[in-house]
Amino acid sequence: MIRDTLEMRGEHDIELFFHCHEECEVRQEGSRLRIARGRDAVTLSLPEGGQVRVLRGSMAPIGGWVSRAFDRKQPAPTILWRARLSGNAVLRSEIACG
């Protein structure tokens, strides 16, 4: 369980990012995502009420890249959760095996 506690005045655009290995496959099912690499997999549950997007080698917005050496990059899944929130909030994300 990952708990992000936000104390805010006014409205703010909030983003959460989860970066995956370049060999991972990500399948989205609403606010839940199955992240698999070979025979191993986890499920990521994101806070309700946000927009979920998986970036892979994206230039607009820039995201979904990994660099394992200088001047080299390759596409890798990056999970982006975005919402506009106001006031105090607790965002709960959960990673579960299987």
Secondary structure, DSSP 8 states (H G I E B T S, - for coil): -EEEEE--SSEEEEEEEEE--TT-EEEEETTEEEEEETTEEEEEE--TTSEEEEESSEETTEE-EEEEETTEEEE--EEEEEEEEES-EEEEEEEEE-
